[in-house]
Amino acid sequence: MQQVSRATALSPSATTRLVTRLENRGYLRRILCDDDRRGIYTELTRAGADVLAEVQSLDDASLTDALRAAREIPELSELADAVPGLSENSSLTPRP
């Protein structure tokens, strides 16, 4: 849960609320740590993986479009060029 909190830049309580909502929708499940019962892990469910795959292509396309538009703005062109995986004729590389 701490890793989720750091990755999302949310407070621990906001992270708990987010995970609860995702769990209620069937996208995540919580797993207690065997070694330390205070530790809680989250795991993506099959439904969660399906939704992630569906929105990932939309997210990548939106980011690619925004970076291509940024290349046309002199103040942003160097920054847009510095983003790895973006080229003139391709979209962003898929995330692992």
C-alpha positions in Angstrom: 0.0 0.0 0.0 2.9 2.3 0.7 4.2 1.8 -2.8 0.8 2.6 -4.3 0.7 5.7 -2.1 4.1 6.9 -3.4 3.3 6.0 -7.0 0.0 8.0 -7.0 1.3 10.8 -4.8 -1.7 10.3 -2.5 -1.8 10.3 1.3 -2.2 6.9 3.0 -5.8 7.6 3.8 -6.6 8.7 0.2 -4.7 5.6 -1.1 -6.9 3.4 1.2 -10.0 5.0 -0.2 -8.8 4.5 -3.8 -7.9 0.9 -3.2 -11.3 0.3 -1.5 -13.1 1.7 -4.5 -11.1 -0.3 -7.0 -11.6 -3.4 -4.9 -15.3 -2.8 -4.7 -15.4 -2.7 -8.5 -13.5 -5.9 -8.8 -10.3 -4.4 -10.2 -8.0 -5.1 -7.2 -7.7 -7.5 -4.3 -5.9 -7.0 -1.1 -3.5 -9.6 0.2 -2.1 -9.8 3.7 1.6 -10.2 4.0 2.4 -13.7 5.4 5.5 -12.5 7.2 4.1 -9.3 8.7 0.3 -9.2 9.1 0.5 -5.4 9.2 1.6 -5.4 5.6 -1.0 -5.3 2.8 -0.3 -5.9 -0.9 -2.6 -5.2 -3.7 -3.0 -7.4 -6.8 -4.7 -6.6 -10.1 -7.6 -8.9 -10.9 -8.3 -10.2 -14.4 -11.1 -7.5 -14.7 -8.6 -4.9 -13.6 -6.0 -6.0 -16.1 -8.6 -5.9 -18.9 -9.6 -2.3 -17.9 -5.9 -1.3 -17.7 -5.2 -2.7 -21.2 -8.3 -0.9 -22.6 -7.4 2.5 -21.2 -3.6 2.2 -21.7 -3.9 2.6 -25.5 -6.1 5.7 -25.0 -3.6 7.1 -22.4 -0.6 6.5 -24.7 -2.4 8.0 -27.7 -3.3 11.1 -25.7 0.2 11.6 -24.4 1.6 11.1 -27.9 -0.7 13.7 -29.3 0.1 16.1 -26.5 3.9 15.7 -27.1 3.6 16.1 -30.8 1.6 19.3 -30.3 4.3 20.4 -27.8 7.0 20.0 -30.5 5.3 22.8 -32.4 5.8 25.2 -29.5 9.3 26.6 -29.5 9.5 26.7 -25.7 8.5 23.1 -25.3 10.0 21.4 -28.4 13.3 20.4 -26.7 11.4 18.9 -23.8 9.1 17.0 -26.1 12.1 15.7 -28.0 13.7 14.5 -24.8 10.8 12.1 -24.0 12.0 8.6 -24.8 10.0 6.5 -27.2 8.5 9.4 -29.1 9.5 9.7 -32.8 8.0 11.4 -35.7 6.1 8.4 -37.0 5.5 6.2 -34.0 3.5 6.3 -30.7 5.0 5.8 -27.3 6.5 2.4 -26.6 4.2 0.2 -24.5 4.7 0.0 -20.8 5.7 -3.3 -19.2 
